[in-house]
């Protein structure tokens, strides 16, 4: 499938869903009062999808790959933040597991996409 817009990228679509879920969790009673941490975890989640879009706009696979690595790192950052959210009792273990697995899925998608883009660089 040809990708004409960043919105066509599966990892971006999944990241968008994850951002929505993270924003939903940030509205939970005690968690929403932790303003600076709410901001930090939201920024990490948004960074996943934003870096995919920004990298796509560069139109060169080498630069795009760099942005995908940043996006992947933001997903790992989000996973780390989720431990804090869990440890503070802001969310249940089941919510943690779901969000963590969603971020993990995106990381795998990004890794596969990076491998694919690397293979296209080697052909040229």
C-alpha positions as CSV (number, residue, x, y, z in Angstrom):
1,X,0.0,0.0,0.0
2,X,1.3,3.4,-0.9
3,X,1.4,5.9,1.9
4,X,0.3,9.4,0.6
5,X,-0.3,11.0,4.0
6,X,1.0,10.5,7.5
7,X,-2.6,9.6,8.4
8,X,-2.2,6.4,6.3
9,X,0.5,5.1,8.6
10,X,-0.8,2.4,10.9
11,X,1.5,3.3,13.8
12,X,0.2,6.9,13.6
13,X,-3.4,5.7,13.7
14,X,-2.6,3.5,16.8
15,X,-0.8,6.4,18.4
16,X,-3.8,8.7,17.9
17,X,-6.0,6.1,19.7
18,X,-3.4,5.9,22.5
19,X,-3.4,9.6,22.9
20,X,-7.1,9.6,23.3
21,X,-6.9,6.9,26.0
22,X,-4.1,8.7,27.8
23,X,-6.1,11.9,27.9
24,X,-9.1,10.0,29.2
25,X,-6.9,8.5,32.0
26,X,-5.6,11.9,32.9
27,X,-9.1,13.0,33.8
28,X,-9.3,10.5,36.7
29,X,-9.9,12.1,40.1
30,X,-6.5,12.2,41.9
31,X,-4.5,12.0,38.7
32,X,-6.0,15.2,37.2
33,X,-4.7,17.1,40.2
34,X,-1.1,16.2,39.5
35,X,-0.9,18.9,36.9
36,X,2.8,18.8,35.9
37,X,2.8,15.0,35.6
38,X,-0.5,15.0,33.6
39,X,1.2,17.5,31.2
40,X,4.3,15.4,31.0
41,X,2.5,12.1,30.2
42,X,0.3,13.8,27.7
43,X,3.3,15.3,25.9
44,X,5.0,11.9,25.7
45,X,1.9,10.4,24.2
46,X,1.4,13.2,21.7
47,X,5.0,13.1,20.8
48,X,4.6,9.6,19.4
49,X,2.1,10.6,16.7
50,X,3.7,14.1,16.2
51,X,7.1,12.7,15.3
52,X,5.6,10.2,12.9
53,X,3.9,13.1,11.1
54,X,6.9,15.4,11.2
55,X,9.2,12.8,9.9
56,X,6.9,11.9,7.1
57,X,6.9,15.6,6.0
58,X,10.6,15.5,5.5
59,X,10.1,13.3,2.4
60,X,13.5,11.6,2.8
61,X,13.7,8.1,4.3
62,X,16.9,8.8,6.2
63,X,15.4,11.8,8.1
64,X,12.0,10.0,8.4
65,X,13.8,7.1,10.2
66,X,15.3,9.5,12.7
67,X,11.9,10.8,13.6
68,X,10.5,7.3,13.9
69,X,13.2,6.5,16.4
70,X,12.2,9.6,18.4
71,X,8.6,8.5,18.2
72,X,9.6,5.0,19.4
73,X,11.6,6.6,22.3
74,X,8.5,8.7,23.2
75,X,6.5,5.4,23.4
76,X,9.1,4.0,25.8
77,X,9.0,7.3,27.8
78,X,5.2,6.9,28.1
79,X,5.6,3.3,29.3
80,X,7.9,4.5,32.0
81,X,5.5,7.2,33.0
82,X,2.7,4.6,33.2
83,X,4.6,2.9,36.1
84,X,4.5,6.1,38.0
85,X,0.7,6.4,37.3
86,X,0.2,2.8,38.5
87,X,2.5,3.2,41.6
88,X,0.6,6.3,42.7
89,X,-2.6,4.4,42.5
90,X,-4.0,6.7,39.8
91,X,-5.0,3.8,37.6
92,X,-5.8,0.1,38.0
93,X,-3.4,-2.6,36.9
94,X,-5.7,-3.6,34.1
95,X,-5.7,0.0,32.7
96,X,-1.9,0.0,33.1
97,X,-1.6,-3.2,31.2
98,X,-3.8,-2.0,28.3
99,X,-2.0,1.3,27.9
100,X,1.4,-0.4,28.2
101,X,0.6,-3.0,25.6
102,X,-0.8,-0.3,23.3
103,X,2.5,1.6,23.5
104,X,4.4,-1.7,23.0
105,X,2.4,-2.5,19.9
106,X,3.2,0.9,18.4
107,X,6.9,0.4,19.2
108,X,6.8,-2.9,17.3
109,X,5.0,-1.2,14.3
110,X,7.6,1.5,14.3
111,X,10.5,-1.0,14.4
112,X,9.1,-2.9,11.5
113,X,8.5,0.3,9.6
114,X,12.1,1.4,10.3
115,X,13.4,-1.9,9.0
116,X,11.4,-1.5,5.9
117,X,12.6,2.0,5.3
118,X,16.2,0.9,5.9
119,X,15.8,-1.8,3.3
120,X,14.6,0.8,0.7
121,X,17.7,2.9,1.5
122,X,20.0,-0.1,0.7
123,X,18.3,-0.7,-2.6
124,X,19.1,2.8,-3.9
